[in-house]
């Protein structure tokens, strides 16, 4: 997918780095879920949001 055309505009390189970290965490959870039995869409969404929140909290 990648960055939007023109980058993130007014965001500092530090914030862009955090955006990439959050996206990477979500991507990792999505990839991991592909190897586990599906529990349901709601559970998958909760897990993805938790991964994103964890990365955002680290900012």
N, C-alpha and C positions, 0 to 999 in steps of 0.2 A: 504494500500500500504506500508507505513512505510519507514524507512531509507534504503539506499542501504547497501548491505552486507559490513561489515567492517566500517560502518559509513561514514563520509564525509572526512576522511583523514586528511589533513593539516588544516582544518578549526578550528578556535577556538570555544569553547563552546558558546561564545557570538554570533558568526556568525551562528552556528547551530540553536540557538534559533530564530534568525531572519528568517532563512529558514523555520522553523516550523510555525512561525507567518504568513509568506506569504502564505504558503500552506493552513493553516487554513482559512485565509481570502478568498482564492479562493474556498475552499471547502464550506464555508458558502454561498457564492454567488451562487454556483452551486446548493446547496440544496434549497435555496430560489427561484431560477428560476423554479424549478420543481413545485412550487405551483402557479406560475403565467402563464398566457397565453404566448405562444411563439411569439416573435416579429420577429424572424429570427436569423439565425446563426451568421450573422455579428454583430448584436446588442449584442448577448450573448458574443461573443469574446471581443467586446469593453468593456463590463461590467466586464468581468473576468480580462482583462488586467488593467483596472482602479483600481480594488481592489488590484491587485498585486503591481502596481506602488505606490499606497497609502502606502502600508506596507513597500515597499523598501525605499520610501522617508523618512519614519520615522526612518530609520537606522542612 
